[in-house]
Amino acid sequence: MSYSIPVRLFRLLAILMFTWLMLGGAGAQAQTETQAIPPPPQVPVRGYILVDYQSGNILAEMNSGERMEPASITKLMTGYIIYKALKSGKITLNDQVTISEKAWRTQGSKMFVKVGSQVSVDDLLMGMVVQSGNDATVALAEYVAGSEETFASLMNQEAERLGLTSSHFVNASGMPDPNHYMSARDIALLTRAIIREFPEQYVRYSVRSFKYNNIEQQNRNRLMLTDPTVDGVKTGHTESAGYCLVSSAKRGDTRLISVVLGAQKERERFQASQALLNYGFSFFESHKLYDADTPIVTEPLWKGEESELPLGVAQGLYVTVPKGQAQHVSTVTSVQPTIVAPIQKGQPFGEIVVRFGEQEVGKAPLVALKDVPESGWFGRMIDSILLFFYSLFH
């Protein structure tokens, strides 16, 4: 027990006094005026979304929740699962993969691997990411899951875990199928997850070209050639899907992600993505509100070896607002009234809500920033008595 009986008695007196006085905060909330910004550009695509990477705030969207054919953008989910397998140690970059006849025969864009040959996981990833090779993609799926069909089941499980509510996969490469679809919003969410969780793999998406079997192919994301701030991510195209593009760009401390789906012409997907990125960087800015693992509030802790518990956010908390209007951002915290030890780090006990004027623009759980075991039997007995009085007056 690390704090004395007088501290507990003081806590009881504070409870009684504050309850008797019925203290409460009251005050007029100032009305905030926000400056209007122009509407987003009109772009000739079926659907799009523009989001801030750090905050996840949506800056512009059209038909962003609608299910659409993603074509080779599917390979982002394929990559995500491969990256998880690498991180867990299930596979390594140096593993040699035997190319099956099915992988070799897969139609569409190719890395040009030979049936029966052995290719490293590292090279196959480059073939999938840079060259958009369907043969490389199927080979990776078969290596990780035994078959492409089983791998598709993994894709759907991972989609559910990530909260991709408008996505379903039947293959690893993005070949057309009525039951194979994603939404622009889901694609943006998946892209954020890849950048956040696998930065060492995300660098692959900025590679301009890759040579294998004496065949060099250029990255299909030509936006990287005209905008040096763009460092990914993935193109997609089939006759039924149209031309699609996921782009990510970083200017200063702000990273934006744009997703455009269903352009009729190849150049239109690049023009639309560039217009959306320029719009976002011109009129919005990101602000970090709190670092991860930094105390935001400190709450009384009962029956623990410590009398207080610091709460914060597990990941940095950001907000994206129109430029020059950060003064209109506010936060409100809510914490459960009674916190009792033992405590595990990361355990949620409340929530912090971010508002821009009257609009809620974000929220995150408030979690314990440390482990706190129970106190001894005497400390727990004293706190049980105090909690009894606390419950009477609250």
C-alpha positions as CSV (number, residue, x, y, z in Angstrom):
1,M,0.0,0.0,0.0
2,S,1.7,3.2,-1.2
3,Y,-0.6,5.9,0.1
4,S,-1.7,6.5,3.7
5,I,-5.0,6.5,5.6
6,P,-5.1,10.3,5.7
7,V,-5.2,10.4,1.9
8,R,-8.2,8.1,1.9
9,L,-9.9,10.2,4.6
10,F,-9.3,13.3,2.6
11,R,-10.8,11.6,-0.4
12,L,-14.0,10.8,1.7
13,L,-14.2,14.4,2.9
14,A,-13.9,15.7,-0.6
15,I,-16.7,13.4,-1.8
16,L,-19.0,14.6,1.0
17,M,-18.2,18.3,0.6
18,F,-18.5,18.4,-3.2
19,T,-21.8,16.4,-3.0
20,W,-23.2,18.8,-0.3
21,L,-22.3,21.9,-2.3
22,M,-23.6,20.3,-5.5
23,L,-20.9,21.9,-7.5
24,G,-21.2,22.0,-11.2
25,G,-19.8,23.8,-14.2
26,A,-22.0,26.2,-16.1
27,G,-21.2,28.7,-18.7
28,A,-22.4,30.0,-22.0
29,Q,-20.7,28.1,-24.8
30,A,-19.3,30.6,-27.2
31,Q,-20.6,30.4,-30.7
32,T,-18.0,29.8,-33.3
33,E,-18.0,31.0,-36.8
34,T,-16.2,29.0,-39.4
35,Q,-15.1,30.3,-42.7
36,A,-16.6,28.6,-45.7
37,I,-14.4,26.8,-48.0
38,P,-15.2,26.0,-51.7
39,P,-16.7,22.7,-52.7
40,P,-14.4,19.9,-53.9
41,P,-13.6,19.7,-57.6
42,Q,-16.0,17.9,-59.9
43,V,-14.2,14.8,-61.3
44,P,-15.5,12.4,-63.9
45,V,-15.5,9.1,-61.9
46,R,-18.1,6.9,-60.4
47,G,-17.0,7.4,-56.8
48,Y,-14.2,8.9,-54.8
49,I,-13.0,9.8,-51.3
50,L,-10.3,12.1,-49.9
51,V,-9.1,11.5,-46.4
52,D,-6.4,12.7,-44.0
53,Y,-4.1,9.8,-43.1
54,Q,-3.4,10.8,-39.5
55,S,-6.9,11.8,-38.4
56,G,-9.0,9.7,-40.8
57,N,-11.2,12.8,-41.3
58,I,-13.0,12.8,-44.7
59,L,-12.4,16.0,-46.6
60,A,-14.4,15.1,-49.7
61,E,-16.4,12.2,-51.0
62,M,-18.9,11.1,-53.6
63,N,-20.5,7.6,-53.6
64,S,-17.8,6.6,-51.2
65,G,-19.8,3.8,-49.5
66,E,-21.1,2.3,-52.7
67,R,-19.9,-1.2,-53.7
68,M,-17.7,-1.1,-56.8
69,E,-15.3,-3.4,-58.7
70,P,-11.8,-2.6,-57.4
71,A,-9.8,-4.4,-60.1
72,S,-6.1,-4.6,-59.1
73,I,-6.6,-2.4,-56.1
74,T,-7.6,-5.7,-54.6
75,K,-3.9,-6.4,-54.3
76,L,-3.7,-4.0,-51.4
77,M,-5.6,-6.5,-49.3
78,T,-3.5,-9.3,-50.7
79,G,-0.4,-7.3,-49.7
80,Y,-1.8,-6.6,-46.2
81,I,-2.2,-10.3,-45.5
82,I,1.3,-11.1,-46.9
83,Y,2.8,-8.4,-44.7
84,K,1.1,-9.8,-41.6
85,A,2.5,-13.2,-42.4
86,L,6.0,-11.7,-42.7
87,K,5.7,-9.8,-39.5
88,S,4.5,-12.9,-37.6
89,G,7.4,-15.0,-38.9
90,K,5.1,-17.4,-40.8
91,I,7.1,-16.6,-44.0
92,T,10.2,-14.7,-44.8
93,L,11.3,-12.6,-47.8
94,N,13.9,-15.1,-48.7
95,D,11.5,-18.0,-48.9
96,Q,11.4,-19.6,-52.4
97,V,8.0,-20.1,-53.9
98,T,7.3,-22.7,-56.6
99,I,5.2,-21.2,-59.4
100,S,2.1,-23.3,-60.1
101,E,0.5,-23.8,-63.4
102,K,-2.5,-21.9,-62.2
103,A,-0.4,-18.9,-61.2
104,W,1.5,-19.0,-64.5
105,R,-1.8,-19.2,-66.6
106,T,-3.5,-16.3,-64.7
107,Q,-4.7,-13.8,-67.2
108,G,-4.1,-10.0,-67.1
109,S,-1.0,-8.1,-66.1
110,K,2.0,-10.4,-65.5
111,M,5.4,-10.5,-63.8
112,F,6.3,-13.2,-66.4
113,V,7.3,-15.9,-63.9
114,K,7.8,-19.4,-65.4
115,V,5.8,-22.4,-64.3
116,G,7.8,-24.7,-62.0
117,S,10.4,-22.1,-61.3
118,Q,11.2,-20.8,-57.8
119,V,10.9,-17.2,-57.0
120,S,11.6,-15.4,-53.7
121,V,8.7,-13.8,-51.7
122,D,10.6,-10.5,-52.0
123,D,10.7,-10.6,-55.8
124,L,7.0,-11.8,-56.0
125,L,6.0,-8.8,-53.8
126,M,7.8,-6.4,-56.1
127,G,6.1,-8.1,-59.1
128,M,2.7,-7.7,-57.4
129,V,3.2,-4.1,-56.2
130,V,5.2,-2.5,-59.0
131,Q,4.2,-4.6,-62.0
132,S,0.7,-5.5,-60.7
133,G,1.5,-9.1,-61.8
134,N,-1.5,-11.4,-61.4
135,D,0.8,-14.4,-61.7
136,A,2.9,-13.2,-58.8
137,T,-0.2,-12.4,-56.7
138,V,-1.7,-15.9,-57.2
139,A,1.7,-17.5,-56.4
140,L,1.9,-15.6,-53.1
141,A,-1.7,-16.4,-52.2
142,E,-1.1,-20.1,-52.8
143,Y,2.1,-20.0,-50.8
144,V,0.5,-18.5,-47.7
145,A,-2.9,-20.3,-47.7
146,G,-2.4,-23.4,-49.9
147,S,-4.9,-22.2,-52.5
148,E,-6.3,-18.9,-53.8
149,E,-9.8,-19.8,-52.6
150,T,-8.6,-20.3,-49.0
151,F,-6.6,-17.1,-49.3
152,A,-9.8,-15.2,-50.3
153,S,-11.4,-16.5,-47.1
154,L,-8.5,-14.9,-45.2
155,M,-9.1,-11.7,-47.1
156,N,-12.7,-11.6,-46.0
157,Q,-11.8,-12.4,-42.4
158,E,-9.3,-9.6,-42.4
159,A,-11.8,-7.2,-44.0
160,E,-14.2,-7.8,-41.2
161,R,-11.6,-7.3,-38.6
162,L,-10.5,-4.0,-40.2
163,G,-14.2,-2.8,-40.4
164,L,-14.4,-2.9,-44.2
165,T,-18.2,-3.2,-44.3
166,S,-18.6,-2.8,-48.0
167,S,-16.0,-5.3,-49.2
168,H,-16.0,-8.9,-50.3
169,F,-13.3,-10.9,-52.1
170,V,-13.4,-14.1,-54.2
171,N,-9.8,-13.9,-55.5
172,A,-6.4,-12.3,-54.7
173,S,-5.7,-10.4,-57.9
174,G,-9.0,-8.5,-58.6
175,M,-10.2,-10.5,-61.6
176,P,-13.9,-9.5,-62.3
177,D,-16.6,-11.3,-60.3
178,P,-20.1,-10.1,-59.3
179,N,-19.3,-11.0,-55.6
180,H,-15.9,-9.3,-55.6
181,Y,-16.2,-5.6,-54.6
182,M,-15.0,-2.8,-52.4
183,S,-16.0,0.8,-51.6
184,A,-13.8,3.8,-51.9
185,R,-14.2,4.3,-48.1
186,D,-13.0,0.8,-47.4
187,I,-10.0,1.2,-49.8
188,A,-9.0,4.4,-47.9
189,L,-9.3,2.6,-44.6
190,L,-7.2,-0.3,-45.8
191,T,-4.5,2.0,-47.2
192,R,-4.3,3.8,-43.9
193,A,-3.8,0.5,-42.2
194,I,-1.0,-0.5,-44.6
195,I,0.9,2.8,-44.1
196,R,0.5,2.7,-40.3
197,E,1.2,-0.9,-39.6
198,F,3.8,-1.8,-42.3
199,P,5.9,1.3,-43.2
200,E,8.8,-0.9,-44.1
201,Q,6.6,-2.5,-46.8
202,Y,4.8,0.6,-47.9
203,V,8.1,1.9,-49.5
204,R,7.6,-0.7,-52.2
205,Y,4.7,1.3,-53.6
206,S,7.0,4.2,-54.5
207,V,9.4,2.1,-56.6
208,R,9.4,3.4,-60.1
209,S,10.3,0.2,-62.0
210,F,11.2,-3.4,-61.4
211,K,13.1,-5.9,-63.6
212,Y,12.6,-9.6,-63.5
213,N,13.5,-12.3,-66.0
214,N,15.2,-9.6,-68.1
215,I,11.8,-7.8,-68.4
216,E,11.6,-4.3,-66.9
217,Q,8.2,-2.8,-66.2
218,Q,7.3,0.7,-65.0
219,N,5.1,1.4,-62.1
220,R,1.6,2.1,-63.5
221,N,1.1,5.0,-61.1
222,R,2.2,7.8,-63.3
223,L,1.1,10.4,-60.8
224,M,4.4,9.8,-59.1
225,L,6.2,11.2,-62.1
226,T,4.3,14.5,-62.1
227,D,3.9,15.1,-58.4
228,P,7.0,14.4,-56.3
229,T,5.0,14.4,-53.1
230,V,3.1,11.3,-54.2
231,D,4.7,8.0,-52.9
232,G,2.0,5.4,-53.8
233,V,-0.2,3.6,-54.0
234,K,-2.0,1.4,-56.6
235,T,-3.7,1.4,-59.9
236,G,-6.5,-0.8,-61.2
237,H,-8.3,-1.4,-64.4
238,T,-10.7,-3.8,-66.1
239,E,-13.3,-3.1,-68.8
240,S,-16.0,-3.4,-66.2
241,A,-14.3,-1.5,-63.4
242,G,-12.9,1.3,-65.5
243,Y,-9.7,3.1,-64.5
244,C,-9.1,3.3,-60.7
245,L,-6.3,4.8,-58.6
246,V,-5.4,5.0,-54.9
247,S,-2.9,7.8,-54.3
248,S,-1.1,9.0,-51.2
249,A,0.9,12.2,-50.9
250,K,2.8,13.9,-48.1
251,R,3.4,17.6,-48.0
252,G,4.9,19.0,-44.8
253,D,3.4,17.1,-41.9
254,T,0.2,16.3,-43.7
255,R,-0.5,13.1,-45.6
256,L,-3.6,12.7,-47.7
257,I,-5.1,9.6,-49.4
258,S,-7.3,9.9,-52.4
259,V,-9.3,7.0,-54.0
260,V,-11.0,7.4,-57.4
261,L,-13.0,4.6,-58.9
262,G,-14.5,4.1,-62.3
263,A,-12.9,6.7,-64.6
264,Q,-13.6,6.1,-68.3
265,K,-10.2,7.1,-69.5
266,E,-6.8,6.4,-68.1
267,R,-5.7,10.0,-67.8
268,E,-8.9,10.9,-66.0
269,R,-8.0,8.8,-62.9
270,F,-4.6,10.7,-62.6
271,Q,-6.2,14.1,-63.2
272,A,-9.0,13.4,-60.7
273,S,-6.6,12.2,-58.0
274,Q,-4.3,15.2,-58.5
275,A,-7.3,17.6,-58.3
276,L,-8.5,16.0,-55.1
277,L,-5.0,16.0,-53.5
278,N,-4.4,19.7,-54.5
279,Y,-7.8,20.6,-53.1
280,G,-7.1,18.9,-49.8
281,F,-3.6,20.4,-49.3
282,S,-4.9,23.9,-50.3
283,F,-7.8,24.2,-47.9
284,F,-7.1,21.8,-45.0
285,E,-4.4,21.2,-42.4
286,S,-3.7,18.5,-39.8
287,H,-3.1,19.1,-36.1
288,K,-1.8,16.7,-33.5
289,L,-3.9,17.1,-30.3
290,Y,-2.3,14.4,-28.1
291,D,0.7,12.0,-28.4
292,A,0.2,8.3,-27.7
293,D,0.8,7.2,-24.1
294,T,0.7,10.8,-22.8
295,P,-1.7,11.5,-19.8
296,I,-4.8,13.4,-20.8
297,V,-6.7,13.1,-17.6
298,T,-5.8,11.5,-14.2
299,E,-8.6,9.8,-12.4
300,P,-9.0,8.5,-8.8
301,L,-8.2,4.8,-8.5
302,W,-9.8,2.5,-5.9
303,K,-8.3,-0.6,-4.2
304,G,-5.0,-0.2,-6.0
305,E,-1.4,0.2,-5.0
306,E,-1.6,3.7,-6.4
307,S,-4.3,6.3,-5.7
308,E,-4.5,7.7,-9.3
309,L,-4.6,6.4,-12.8
310,P,-3.4,8.3,-15.9
311,L,-5.5,7.9,-19.0
312,G,-4.6,8.7,-22.5
313,V,-4.9,7.5,-26.1
314,A,-3.1,4.4,-27.5
315,Q,-2.3,6.2,-30.8
316,G,-1.7,9.8,-31.5
317,L,-4.9,11.8,-31.8
318,Y,-5.1,14.2,-34.8
319,V,-7.7,16.4,-36.3
320,T,-8.0,17.9,-39.8
321,V,-9.7,21.3,-40.1
322,P,-9.9,24.1,-42.7
323,K,-6.7,26.1,-42.8
324,G,-6.4,28.9,-40.2
325,Q,-9.4,27.6,-38.1
326,A,-7.7,25.4,-35.5
327,Q,-9.0,27.7,-32.7
328,H,-12.4,26.2,-33.2
329,V,-11.3,22.7,-32.2
330,S,-12.3,21.5,-28.7
331,T,-12.2,18.2,-26.9
332,V,-14.5,16.7,-24.3
333,T,-13.6,13.7,-22.1
334,S,-15.9,11.3,-20.4
335,V,-14.7,8.7,-17.9
336,Q,-16.6,6.0,-16.1
337,P,-17.3,7.1,-12.5
338,T,-15.6,4.4,-10.6
339,I,-12.3,2.7,-11.5
340,V,-11.2,-0.2,-9.4
341,A,-7.9,-2.1,-9.5
342,P,-6.4,-4.3,-10.8
343,I,-5.7,-2.3,-14.0
344,Q,-4.1,-3.5,-17.2
345,K,-2.3,-1.1,-19.5
346,G,-4.5,-0.3,-22.5
347,Q,-7.8,-1.1,-20.7
348,P,-10.5,1.4,-21.8
349,F,-12.2,3.6,-19.2
350,G,-13.7,6.4,-21.2
351,E,-13.6,8.4,-24.3
352,I,-12.3,11.7,-25.7
353,V,-14.4,13.4,-28.4
354,V,-13.0,16.0,-30.8
355,R,-15.3,18.8,-32.0
356,F,-14.9,21.4,-34.7
357,G,-17.3,24.1,-33.7
358,E,-20.5,22.1,-33.0
359,Q,-19.5,19.2,-35.3
360,E,-18.0,16.0,-33.9
361,V,-15.0,15.2,-36.1
362,G,-13.3,12.4,-34.1
363,K,-13.1,10.4,-31.0
364,A,-10.9,7.8,-29.4
365,P,-11.0,5.6,-26.3
366,L,-9.2,6.8,-23.1
367,V,-7.1,3.9,-21.9
368,A,-5.0,3.1,-18.9
369,L,-1.4,4.1,-19.5
370,K,0.1,1.7,-16.9
371,D,-0.5,-1.5,-15.0
372,V,-1.7,-1.1,-11.4
373,P,-2.1,-4.2,-9.1
374,E,-4.5,-4.4,-6.2
375,S,-3.4,-3.0,-2.9
376,G,-3.2,-5.1,0.3
377,W,-6.3,-6.3,2.2
378,F,-6.3,-3.3,4.5
379,G,-6.2,-0.8,1.7
380,R,-9.0,-2.6,-0.2
381,M,-11.1,-2.7,3.0
382,I,-10.7,1.1,3.6
383,D,-11.6,1.8,-0.1
384,S,-14.6,-0.5,0.1
385,I,-16.0,1.7,3.0
386,L,-15.2,4.9,1.0
387,L,-16.9,3.5,-2.1
388,F,-20.0,2.7,0.0
389,F,-20.3,6.4,0.9
390,Y,-19.4,7.5,-2.6
391,S,-22.3,5.4,-4.0
392,L,-24.7,6.9,-1.5
393,F,-24.0,10.4,-2.6
394,H,-23.5,9.8,-6.3
